[in-house]
């Protein structure tokens, strides 16, 4: 084979519907960095209303809040992850890492250079 093969793997968590995946994980990480859901959505080129809907859908399905918001005031408003939100995001990223590492191993075994 002339070209090295590659694969993609995207992990999503489902309840009754899709509730968590790489998009919301990135959104929450950006909220942690910027302390703002609005700034996070701007960074990602995502509509604020879509981000709000995604977060609320996930929160309802998971049964706990992912974000804490504060409104305006002297220092301005902001958002941050709740403790359960941080734990869930960490668990998701760890799960993603372990699955990708295993998938890399198996892919190399099945489709590596010396396979064909």
Long-range contacts (C-beta under 8 A, 24 or more apart in sequence): 1-113, 1-116, 4-113, 5-107, 5-111, 7-103, 7-107, 7-111, 9-99, 9-100, 9-103, 11-92, 11-95, 11-96, 11-99, 13-92, 15-61, 15-62, 16-61, 17-57, 17-61, 19-57, 19-58, 19-61, 19-62, 20-58, 20-62, 20-88, 20-92, 22-96, 23-54, 24-54, 24-55, 24-58, 25-89, 25-92, 25-93, 25-96, 27-51, 27-54, 27-55, 28-66, 28-67, 28-81, 28-85, 28-89, 29-89, 31-67, 31-79, 31-80, 31-81, 32-80, 32-81, 35-78, 35-79, 35-80, 36-77, 36-78, 36-79, 37-67, 37-69, 37-79, 62-88, 64-88
